[in-house]
Amino acid sequence: MTYSNHSSTTDLSTRMGKNNSSLRMNLSPLYFAGLLAFGCVSVANAAIVADAGQASSPAVNAGANGSTVVNINAAGKGGVSHNIFNQFNVDKNGVVLNNSVDGANSQLAGSLAGNANLSGGAASVILNEVNSNRASVLNGMVEVAGQQAQVIIANPAGITCSGCGFINAGRATLTTGTAQIADGAIQGYKTEKGSIVINGNGLNSGDSNYTDLIARSVAINAGVWAKDLKVTTGRNNVNADNTQATALASALGRPGVGIDVAALGGMYAGKITLVGTESGVGVRNAGTIAASTSDLVMDVNGVLDNRSGTLSAAHANKLNTAGTINNTRGKITGGNGGITINTHKNRLTNTNGNIAAIGSVSINSGQLNNTNGMVQSSSQVTIDTNGQLLTNTGRNNDTGIYSTLGMTLKTGQLNNNNGLITTSGNSTIISGALDNRNGQMFAFGSSSSDLSMTVGGTLDNRGGEIAAQHQVNLSTSSTLNNSANGKMSAGDDFKLTTNKAALNNTNGLIESAGALDINSGLLTNRTGSLQATKMLNVNTNGSNLINESGQISAMGISSSPISTPWTTGMAVLAVRVSCCCEQTAWITARVG
């Protein structure tokens, strides 16, 4: 339904036809009231209509500059002024809620006399409750004249805002819930239906310390500006300060999404909290949700669709969902407080997306797809996919998993095919099968950067590179394939074990600037190289060591042919093979 803000008889006559001169008269207030009562004038023409049948009906008057002035009702013992309306619409000229005992100057209506209803003192909360089946249309500002107070506009039929906002309201609350009052105080809101829609010129609540949007669903098609913004959706009982929501029983008419931010929409506040309690109903953001000075906190009982959207926080970005998160081409950023993502074992898609923070990044998810995506922290990165697949394929300047101070990855399977995983601190990787073909996995940045890797399946490093500036401790429970120019290296000691499974280093390189300790099954080193600056130990646990055209060296100062079977006790080289050793290559070592 479309609501107009025309209120003059001239506008009425124009719409009815210019030749109808009988309508070009000045209607008396009494005559106008009669037309209104018989439905001859739409309530859209009377922006604010008090419910005359209620004891809590306030006085509504015309103010200066085309504004409307509401002399609010007396405040009860809890400081609440309870006002009931048939319609609460605000046009571009605005509405002034007169909360002045002795008179006040207002921005919208100029000088106002004191409100005679407030002989007992000004209100701390002004509740504007709408008793109608029509949504409120807010196209202008709502000002509190006199003492600052919380302003509540409650309309279960819905609220639409375009160019709305608040002046001198310490807290601004828009809700489709019913206010719950006990002992003269607002206890909370019972929300069962209704939507809040922000269109056109948006919502400017930057003058209020706190802004609440409480509805079954909220659609943001324009900008929302606030200091501290809290949005709660779903069928709920919500407490007075909008910090706790208790879900009601499910009902028909469940919306597709609880919070919907369009590409041209956005939320901009110092701090933002988004809560969606309705099961299976999540958040869709194609615009920007930005907390400019503090945290962005999101807790939704459904999916988070942030495709091409931006979720940013100057401090901490905390995302908690009961469903999947899709950040394809999206941005999730955090400041010193970092990023915390918990999907409760549901999928996280970051294809061509960016998850980056100055502080730590912690992800607890199910399957994580970071194809051509970026996960980055100037502190630490911690990822746990709860036994599911982590895909990190695709490598260029803006993709991969990066951290400055350290990294821990725990996955059921890790696919880093042509991917990049790197940290300047220590790296701990625990995975099932690991595919690092043509991929890079580094712990480089300081002389103490260690890499610890535990692989519960096969490790395929064909054409890949695994390296640490300090020590490497690598363990697999199945075969390790480092062929086809695969490279594994450590700036200090390197300990490698395959749990007696085969190690294929054909045309590969395994090197250590300290000691190199290899414990494997069949070791194939055709045209490959095993190098250590210090002690090199190889134990194939009774399996063959095939070194055809390969090199096994520790400083390589002297050399001798290999005899088989053999064991040498040289200070810098000890190779133990209890079966046979093909000896078409050389083993070189410095002899003490």
C-alpha positions as CSV (number, residue, x, y, z in Angstrom):
1,M,0.0,0.0,0.0
2,T,1.3,3.5,-0.8
3,Y,0.9,6.3,1.7
4,S,1.0,9.9,0.7
5,N,1.8,12.9,2.9
6,H,-0.6,15.3,1.3
7,S,-2.7,17.0,3.9
8,S,-4.1,20.2,2.3
9,T,-7.5,20.6,0.7
10,T,-5.8,22.0,-2.3
11,D,-3.9,18.7,-2.8
12,L,-7.1,16.8,-2.3
13,S,-8.9,18.9,-4.9
14,T,-6.1,18.5,-7.3
15,R,-6.3,14.7,-7.1
16,M,-10.1,14.8,-7.4
17,G,-10.0,17.0,-10.4
18,K,-9.3,20.7,-10.9
19,N,-12.7,21.5,-12.3
20,N,-14.5,20.3,-9.2
21,S,-14.6,23.7,-7.5
22,S,-16.8,22.5,-4.7
23,L,-13.8,20.9,-3.1
24,R,-11.8,24.2,-3.1
25,M,-13.0,25.3,0.2
26,N,-11.4,25.7,3.6
27,L,-12.6,22.8,5.7
28,S,-13.1,23.4,9.4
29,P,-11.3,21.1,11.8
30,L,-14.7,19.6,12.8
31,Y,-15.7,19.0,9.2
32,F,-12.4,17.5,8.5
33,A,-12.7,15.2,11.5
34,G,-16.1,14.1,10.1
35,L,-14.6,13.3,6.8
36,L,-11.9,11.3,8.5
37,A,-14.3,9.4,10.6
38,F,-16.4,8.4,7.6
39,G,-13.3,7.3,5.6
40,C,-13.5,10.2,3.1
41,V,-9.9,11.1,3.9
42,S,-7.2,8.5,4.1
43,V,-5.2,8.2,7.3
44,A,-2.1,8.8,5.2
45,N,-3.3,12.4,5.0
46,A,-3.4,12.6,8.8
47,A,0.1,11.5,9.7
48,I,-0.4,11.0,13.4
49,V,-3.8,9.8,14.5
50,A,-4.3,9.2,18.2
51,D,-6.6,6.3,19.3
52,A,-9.5,8.3,20.8
53,G,-10.9,5.1,22.3
54,Q,-8.0,4.6,24.6
55,A,-7.2,6.3,27.9
56,S,-3.6,6.6,26.7
57,S,-4.6,8.8,23.7
58,P,-2.2,11.8,23.5
59,A,-3.0,15.3,22.1
60,V,-1.8,15.8,18.5
61,N,-1.4,19.4,17.2
62,A,0.0,21.1,14.2
63,G,3.4,22.6,14.8
64,A,5.5,25.3,13.1
65,N,7.2,24.6,9.8
66,G,4.6,21.9,8.9
67,S,5.6,19.7,11.7
68,T,3.3,17.7,14.0
69,V,3.5,18.1,17.8
70,V,2.4,15.4,20.2
71,N,1.8,16.4,23.8
72,I,2.7,13.0,25.2
73,N,0.8,11.5,28.1
74,A,2.0,11.7,31.7
75,A,4.7,9.4,32.7
76,G,3.9,6.5,35.1
77,K,6.0,5.6,38.1
78,G,8.5,3.8,35.9
79,G,9.0,7.0,33.8
80,V,7.1,5.6,30.8
81,S,4.8,7.8,28.8
82,H,2.4,5.4,27.1
83,N,0.8,6.8,24.0
84,I,-1.6,4.8,21.7
85,F,-2.3,5.7,18.1
86,N,-4.4,4.5,15.2
87,Q,-1.7,5.6,12.9
88,F,1.8,6.9,13.4
89,N,3.2,8.2,10.1
90,V,5.9,10.8,9.9
91,D,6.3,13.1,6.8
92,K,9.4,15.0,5.8
93,N,8.4,17.9,8.2
94,G,8.8,15.6,11.1
95,V,7.1,14.9,14.5
96,V,8.0,16.5,17.8
97,L,7.2,14.6,21.0
98,N,6.8,17.3,23.6
99,N,8.6,16.1,26.8
100,S,9.0,19.6,28.2
101,V,7.6,20.6,31.5
102,D,8.3,24.3,31.2
103,G,8.7,24.8,27.5
104,A,11.6,24.1,25.1
105,N,13.1,25.0,21.8
106,S,12.9,22.3,19.2
107,Q,14.8,21.9,15.9
108,L,11.7,21.0,13.9
109,A,8.9,23.1,15.5
110,G,10.7,26.0,17.1
111,S,9.6,27.2,20.5
112,L,7.1,25.0,22.3
113,A,5.1,25.7,25.5
114,G,5.4,23.2,28.3
115,N,3.3,20.0,28.1
116,A,0.5,20.3,30.6
117,N,0.3,16.5,30.9
118,L,3.8,16.4,32.5
119,S,3.0,18.1,35.8
120,G,4.6,15.1,37.5
121,G,7.8,15.4,35.6
122,A,9.2,14.5,32.2
123,A,9.2,11.0,30.8
124,S,12.4,8.9,30.5
125,V,10.7,6.5,28.0
126,I,8.1,7.6,25.3
127,L,6.2,4.6,24.1
128,N,4.3,5.2,20.8
129,E,2.1,2.1,20.3
130,V,0.2,1.7,17.1
131,N,-3.1,-0.1,17.2
132,S,-3.7,-0.7,13.5
133,N,-3.5,-3.2,10.7
134,R,-1.5,-0.8,8.6
135,A,2.3,-0.3,8.7
136,S,3.8,3.0,9.9
137,V,5.5,5.1,7.3
138,L,8.4,7.1,8.6
139,N,9.7,9.6,6.1
140,G,11.0,12.3,8.5
141,M,12.6,12.9,11.9
142,V,11.1,12.3,15.3
143,E,12.4,14.8,17.9
144,V,12.1,14.8,21.6
145,A,11.6,18.3,22.9
146,G,12.7,19.0,26.4
147,Q,14.3,16.2,28.5
148,Q,16.0,13.5,26.4
149,A,14.2,10.2,26.5
150,Q,14.0,6.8,24.8
151,V,11.6,6.8,21.9
152,I,9.8,3.5,21.0
153,I,7.6,3.1,17.9
154,A,5.8,-0.2,18.1
155,N,3.6,-1.4,15.3
156,P,3.0,-5.1,14.8
157,A,1.7,-4.4,11.3
158,G,5.2,-3.2,10.3
159,I,7.4,-0.1,9.9
160,T,8.8,1.4,6.7
161,C,11.5,4.1,6.9
162,S,12.9,6.4,4.3
163,G,14.7,9.5,5.6
164,C,13.6,8.8,9.1
165,G,15.6,9.4,12.2
166,F,15.7,10.7,15.8
167,I,16.7,13.9,17.5
168,N,17.4,14.1,21.3
169,A,16.4,10.4,21.8
170,G,18.9,8.7,24.1
171,R,17.7,5.3,22.7
172,A,15.7,4.8,19.5
173,T,13.6,1.6,19.2
174,L,11.6,0.5,16.1
175,T,9.8,-2.7,16.7
176,T,6.9,-4.8,15.3
177,G,6.6,-6.4,18.8
178,T,4.1,-5.6,21.5
179,A,5.6,-3.8,24.5
180,Q,5.5,-5.7,27.7
181,I,4.9,-3.4,30.7
182,A,5.0,-4.3,34.3
183,D,5.1,-2.0,37.4
184,G,5.1,1.0,35.0
185,A,8.3,-0.1,33.2
186,I,9.1,-1.6,29.8
187,Q,10.1,-5.2,30.4
188,G,10.6,-6.1,26.8
189,Y,8.8,-6.9,23.5
190,K,6.9,-9.8,22.3
191,T,7.5,-10.1,18.5
192,E,5.3,-12.5,16.5
193,K,5.1,-10.9,13.1
194,G,5.9,-7.8,11.0
195,S,8.8,-6.4,9.1
196,I,10.9,-3.3,9.3
197,V,11.9,-2.0,5.9
198,I,14.5,0.7,5.3
199,N,14.3,2.3,1.9
200,G,15.2,5.4,0.0
201,N,16.9,7.9,2.2
202,G,17.6,5.4,5.0
203,L,17.6,5.7,8.7
204,N,19.8,8.3,10.6
205,S,20.0,7.5,14.3
206,G,23.4,8.9,14.9
207,D,22.1,11.3,17.5
208,S,21.0,8.4,19.7
209,N,23.4,6.4,21.9
210,Y,21.5,3.1,21.1
211,T,19.4,2.1,18.2
212,D,17.2,-1.1,18.2
213,L,15.4,-2.7,15.3
214,I,13.2,-5.6,16.6
215,A,11.0,-7.4,14.2
216,R,10.3,-10.8,12.7
217,S,12.3,-9.7,9.7
218,V,14.3,-6.6,8.7
219,A,15.1,-5.5,5.1
220,I,17.8,-2.9,4.6
221,N,17.6,-1.4,1.1
222,A,19.3,1.9,2.1
223,G,21.8,3.1,4.6
224,V,21.3,2.9,8.4
225,W,23.6,5.1,10.5
226,A,23.9,4.7,14.3
227,K,26.3,4.7,17.2
228,D,25.4,1.3,18.7
229,L,23.0,-0.7,16.5
230,K,21.2,-3.9,17.6
231,V,19.0,-5.8,15.2
232,T,17.0,-8.8,16.5
233,T,14.8,-10.8,14.2
234,G,12.5,-13.8,14.6
235,R,9.5,-14.7,16.8
236,N,10.9,-13.7,20.2
237,N,10.5,-12.3,23.6
238,V,13.2,-9.7,23.7
239,N,14.2,-7.9,26.9
240,A,14.0,-4.1,27.3
241,D,17.6,-3.3,26.3
242,N,17.6,-5.8,23.4
243,T,20.4,-8.0,24.8
244,Q,18.5,-11.2,25.2
245,A,16.0,-12.9,22.9
246,T,14.0,-16.0,23.8
247,A,12.5,-17.7,20.8
248,L,8.8,-18.4,20.7
249,A,7.3,-21.5,19.1
250,S,7.6,-21.7,15.3
251,A,4.6,-20.5,13.2
252,L,3.5,-20.3,9.6
253,G,4.7,-17.5,7.4
254,R,8.4,-17.9,8.2
255,P,10.4,-15.4,6.1
256,G,13.1,-16.5,3.7
257,V,15.7,-14.4,5.6
258,G,15.6,-12.6,8.9
259,I,18.0,-9.8,7.9
260,D,18.2,-8.8,4.2
261,V,20.7,-6.1,3.2
262,A,20.5,-5.2,-0.5
263,A,23.5,-4.1,-2.6
264,L,22.6,-0.5,-2.1
265,G,21.8,-1.0,1.6
266,G,24.1,-0.9,4.5
267,M,24.5,-0.6,8.3
268,Y,27.1,1.8,9.5
269,A,27.6,2.1,13.3
270,G,30.3,2.2,15.9
271,K,29.1,-1.2,17.1
272,I,26.7,-3.6,15.5
273,T,24.9,-6.7,16.9
274,L,22.7,-8.8,14.7
275,V,20.7,-11.7,16.2
276,G,18.3,-14.0,14.3
277,T,16.7,-16.7,16.4
278,E,14.2,-18.3,14.0
279,S,15.4,-21.8,12.9
280,G,16.6,-21.9,9.4
281,V,16.2,-18.2,8.8
282,G,19.5,-16.4,8.3
283,V,21.1,-13.3,7.0
284,R,21.7,-12.2,3.4
285,N,24.1,-9.3,2.8
286,A,24.9,-8.0,-0.6
287,G,25.8,-4.5,0.8
288,T,28.0,-3.3,3.7
289,I,27.7,-4.0,7.4
290,A,30.4,-2.0,9.1
291,A,31.3,-1.4,12.7
292,S,33.6,1.6,12.6
293,T,34.9,1.8,16.2
294,S,34.1,-1.5,17.9
295,D,32.7,-5.0,17.3
296,L,30.4,-6.6,14.7
297,V,28.6,-9.5,16.4
298,M,26.3,-11.8,14.5
299,D,24.4,-14.8,15.9
300,V,21.9,-16.3,13.5
301,N,20.0,-19.6,13.6
302,G,20.4,-20.1,9.9
303,V,22.7,-19.4,7.0
304,L,24.8,-16.3,6.3
305,D,24.9,-15.3,2.7
306,N,27.6,-12.7,2.2
307,R,28.2,-13.1,-1.5
308,S,29.8,-9.9,-2.8
309,G,29.0,-8.3,0.6
310,T,31.2,-6.7,3.2
311,L,31.2,-7.5,6.9
312,S,33.8,-5.3,8.7
313,A,34.7,-4.4,12.3
314,A,37.2,-2.0,13.6
315,H,37.9,-4.3,16.5
316,A,36.4,-7.8,16.6
317,N,34.3,-9.6,14.0
318,K,32.3,-12.4,15.6
319,L,30.1,-14.6,13.3
320,N,28.1,-17.5,14.8
321,T,25.7,-19.4,12.6
322,A,23.7,-22.5,12.7
323,G,24.0,-22.9,9.0
324,T,26.5,-22.4,6.2
325,I,28.4,-19.3,5.4
326,N,28.9,-18.2,1.8
327,N,31.5,-15.5,1.4
328,T,32.0,-15.9,-2.4
329,R,33.6,-12.6,-3.6
330,G,32.7,-11.2,-0.2
331,K,34.9,-9.5,2.5
332,I,35.0,-10.3,6.2
333,T,37.5,-8.1,8.0
334,G,38.5,-7.4,11.6
335,G,40.8,-5.2,13.6
336,N,43.0,-6.0,16.6
337,G,40.1,-8.0,18.1
338,G,40.4,-10.4,15.1
339,I,37.8,-12.6,13.5
340,T,36.0,-15.5,15.0
341,I,33.8,-17.7,12.8
342,N,31.8,-20.7,14.0
343,T,29.4,-22.5,11.6
344,H,28.8,-25.4,14.0
345,K,30.4,-27.8,11.5
346,N,28.5,-26.4,8.5
347,R,30.2,-25.4,5.3
348,L,32.2,-22.2,4.8
349,T,32.7,-21.1,1.2
350,N,35.3,-18.4,0.6
351,T,35.8,-18.8,-3.1
352,N,37.3,-15.5,-4.4
353,G,36.6,-14.1,-1.0
354,N,38.7,-12.4,1.6
355,I,38.8,-13.1,5.4
356,A,41.4,-10.8,6.9
357,A,42.2,-9.3,10.3
358,I,44.9,-7.5,12.2
359,G,44.3,-9.8,15.1
360,S,43.8,-13.5,15.1
361,V,41.6,-15.4,12.7
362,S,39.8,-18.4,14.2
363,I,37.6,-20.6,12.0
364,N,35.6,-23.5,13.3
365,S,33.6,-25.0,10.4
366,G,32.8,-27.9,8.4
367,Q,34.1,-28.1,4.8
368,L,36.0,-25.0,3.9
369,N,36.5,-24.0,0.3
370,N,39.1,-21.3,-0.1
371,T,39.6,-21.7,-3.8
372,N,41.2,-18.4,-5.1
373,G,40.3,-17.0,-1.7
374,M,42.3,-15.3,1.1
375,V,42.5,-16.1,4.8
376,Q,45.0,-13.7,6.4
377,S,46.0,-12.5,9.9
378,S,48.7,-10.2,11.2
379,S,48.6,-12.4,14.2
380,Q,47.6,-16.1,14.2
381,V,45.3,-18.2,12.0
382,T,43.5,-21.2,13.5
383,I,41.3,-23.4,11.3
384,D,39.4,-26.5,12.4
385,T,37.1,-28.2,9.8
386,N,36.1,-30.9,12.2
387,G,37.3,-33.8,10.1
388,Q,36.1,-32.3,6.8
389,L,37.9,-31.1,3.7
390,L,39.9,-27.8,3.5
391,T,40.4,-26.7,-0.1
392,N,43.0,-24.0,-0.7
393,T,43.7,-24.3,-4.4
394,G,44.7,-21.4,-6.7
395,R,47.7,-19.2,-6.1
396,N,48.4,-15.5,-6.9
397,N,49.2,-12.4,-5.0
398,D,45.8,-12.3,-3.3
399,T,45.1,-15.9,-2.4
400,G,46.1,-18.4,0.1
401,I,46.3,-18.7,3.9
402,Y,48.7,-16.3,5.6
403,S,49.7,-15.4,9.1
404,T,52.4,-13.4,10.8
405,L,52.7,-15.0,14.3
406,G,51.7,-18.6,13.7
407,M,49.2,-21.0,12.2
408,T,47.3,-24.2,13.2
409,L,45.3,-26.1,10.7
410,K,43.3,-29.2,11.6
411,T,41.4,-30.9,8.8
412,G,40.1,-34.2,7.7
413,Q,41.7,-33.7,4.3
414,L,43.8,-30.8,3.0
415,N,43.9,-29.9,-0.7
416,N,46.6,-27.3,-1.3
417,N,47.0,-28.2,-5.0
418,N,48.7,-25.1,-6.5
419,G,47.9,-23.3,-3.3
420,L,49.9,-21.3,-0.7
421,I,49.9,-21.7,3.1
422,T,52.5,-19.6,4.9
423,T,53.3,-18.1,8.2
424,S,56.2,-16.2,9.7
425,G,55.8,-18.0,13.0
426,N,55.3,-21.7,13.9
427,S,53.0,-23.8,11.8
428,T,51.1,-26.9,13.0
429,I,49.2,-28.9,10.4
430,I,47.1,-31.9,11.3
431,S,45.3,-33.5,8.4
432,G,44.1,-36.7,6.8
433,A,45.3,-37.1,3.3
434,L,47.2,-34.0,2.1
435,D,47.5,-32.9,-1.6
436,N,50.3,-30.4,-2.0
437,R,51.0,-30.9,-5.7
438,N,52.6,-27.7,-7.0
439,G,51.6,-26.1,-3.7
440,Q,53.7,-24.3,-1.2
441,M,53.6,-24.7,2.6
442,F,56.1,-22.5,4.5
443,A,57.0,-21.5,8.0
444,F,59.4,-18.7,7.3
445,G,60.1,-15.4,8.9
446,S,62.3,-16.0,11.9
447,S,65.1,-18.3,12.9
448,S,62.7,-20.1,15.2
449,S,59.9,-20.7,12.7
450,D,59.1,-24.4,13.0
451,L,56.8,-26.6,10.9
452,S,55.0,-29.6,12.5
453,M,52.9,-31.7,10.1
454,T,51.0,-34.8,11.0
455,V,49.2,-36.5,8.0
456,G,46.9,-39.3,8.7
457,G,46.9,-40.5,5.1
458,T,49.0,-40.1,2.0
459,L,51.0,-36.9,1.4
460,D,51.4,-36.0,-2.3
461,N,54.0,-33.3,-2.7
462,R,54.8,-33.8,-6.4
463,G,56.1,-30.5,-7.7
464,G,55.3,-29.0,-4.3
465,E,57.4,-27.3,-1.6
466,I,57.3,-27.8,2.2
467,A,59.8,-25.8,4.2
468,A,60.6,-24.1,7.5
469,Q,63.3,-21.7,8.4
470,H,64.0,-23.7,11.6
471,Q,62.9,-27.3,12.3
472,V,60.6,-29.6,10.4
473,N,58.8,-32.5,12.0
474,L,56.8,-34.4,9.4
475,S,54.9,-37.6,10.0
476,T,52.6,-39.6,7.7
477,S,50.7,-42.8,8.3
478,S,50.8,-43.7,4.6
479,T,52.9,-43.1,1.5
480,L,54.8,-39.9,0.9
481,N,55.3,-38.9,-2.7
482,N,58.0,-36.1,-3.1
483,S,58.8,-36.9,-6.8
484,A,58.6,-34.7,-9.8
485,N,60.7,-31.8,-8.4
486,G,59.1,-32.0,-5.0
487,K,61.1,-30.2,-2.3
488,M,61.2,-30.5,1.5
489,S,63.7,-28.5,3.5
490,A,64.5,-27.3,7.0
491,G,66.8,-24.5,8.1
492,D,67.8,-26.7,11.0
493,D,66.9,-30.3,11.9
494,F,64.4,-32.3,9.8
495,K,62.7,-35.4,11.1
496,L,60.6,-37.4,8.6
497,T,58.7,-40.6,9.3
498,T,56.1,-42.4,7.2
499,N,55.1,-45.1,9.7
500,K,57.0,-47.7,7.6
501,A,55.1,-46.7,4.4
502,A,56.9,-46.0,1.1
503,L,58.8,-42.7,0.5
504,N,59.2,-41.7,-3.2
505,N,61.8,-39.0,-3.7
506,T,62.3,-39.7,-7.5
507,N,63.7,-36.5,-8.9
508,G,62.9,-34.8,-5.6
509,L,64.9,-33.0,-2.9
510,I,64.8,-33.5,0.9
511,E,67.4,-31.3,2.6
512,S,68.3,-30.1,6.0
513,A,70.8,-27.4,7.2
514,G,71.0,-29.5,10.4
515,A,70.4,-33.2,10.9
516,L,68.2,-35.2,8.6
517,D,66.4,-38.3,10.1
518,I,64.3,-40.4,7.8
519,N,62.3,-43.4,9.0
520,S,60.3,-45.1,6.2
521,G,59.5,-48.2,4.3
522,L,60.7,-48.5,0.7
523,L,62.7,-45.4,-0.1
524,T,63.1,-44.6,-3.8
525,N,65.6,-41.9,-4.5
526,R,66.1,-42.2,-8.3
527,T,67.7,-39.0,-9.5
528,G,66.7,-37.6,-6.2
529,S,68.7,-36.0,-3.4
530,L,68.8,-36.4,0.3
531,Q,71.1,-33.8,1.9
532,A,72.1,-32.9,5.4
533,T,74.6,-30.5,6.8
534,K,75.0,-32.5,10.0
535,M,74.0,-36.1,10.7
536,L,71.9,-38.0,8.1
537,N,70.1,-41.1,9.3
538,V,68.0,-43.3,7.0
539,N,66.1,-46.3,8.3
540,T,63.9,-48.2,5.8
541,N,62.8,-50.7,8.4
542,G,63.9,-53.7,6.3
543,S,62.7,-52.3,3.0
544,N,64.8,-51.4,0.0
545,L,66.6,-48.1,-0.6
546,I,66.7,-47.5,-4.3
547,N,69.2,-44.7,-5.1
548,E,69.6,-45.2,-8.9
549,S,71.3,-42.0,-10.2
550,G,70.4,-40.4,-6.9
551,Q,72.5,-38.7,-4.2
552,I,72.6,-39.1,-0.5
553,S,75.0,-36.6,1.1
554,A,76.1,-34.9,4.2
555,M,78.5,-32.1,3.2
556,G,79.8,-34.4,0.4
557,I,83.5,-34.0,1.2
558,S,84.4,-37.7,0.4
559,S,82.7,-40.6,-1.2
560,S,82.7,-44.3,-1.5
561,P,80.6,-47.0,-3.3
562,I,77.8,-48.5,-1.4
563,S,78.1,-52.2,-0.4
564,T,75.0,-54.2,0.6
565,P,73.9,-55.0,3.1
566,W,75.8,-52.5,5.1
567,T,75.9,-50.2,8.1
568,T,78.3,-47.4,8.7
569,G,79.1,-45.7,12.0
570,M,80.6,-42.6,10.5
571,A,80.2,-39.5,12.6
572,V,78.1,-37.6,10.0
573,L,76.4,-40.3,8.0
574,A,74.7,-43.5,9.1
575,V,72.5,-45.4,6.6
576,R,70.9,-48.6,7.9
577,V,69.3,-51.0,5.3
578,S,68.6,-54.6,6.3
579,C,67.7,-55.7,2.8
580,C,69.4,-54.7,-0.4
581,C,70.6,-51.4,-1.7
582,E,70.9,-50.7,-5.5
583,Q,74.3,-49.1,-5.9
584,T,74.4,-47.4,-9.2
585,A,74.8,-44.1,-7.4
586,W,77.1,-42.5,-4.8
587,I,76.7,-41.7,-1.1
588,T,79.0,-38.9,-0.1
589,A,79.9,-37.9,3.4
590,R,82.5,-36.1,5.4
591,V,84.6,-38.7,7.2
592,G,85.6,-37.7,10.7
